[in-house]
Amino acid sequence: MGLSLSSVLHFRYYRIGVLVLFLHDISDVILEFTKLCVAFKSRGGKYHLVPDIFSIVGFLCFASLW
């Protein structure tokens, strides 16, 4: 059973709604950071290890939060 916005307001589950909003916003930031790391893996014809590691860790964090 999913909670829509109207049911959150009707049953006064404000704290649950704020928690869901907070978690979704954090996952969006992690997703964008991971996309940037994937883009920076290969710069100037060279492979860079650090953005590759960050992209893997970012994907795992995003998958666990989402």
Secondary structure, DSSP 8 states (H G I E B T S, - for coil): ----HHHHHHHT-HHHHHHHHHHHHHHHHHHHHHHHHHHHSEETTEE-HHHHHHHHHHHHHHHHH-
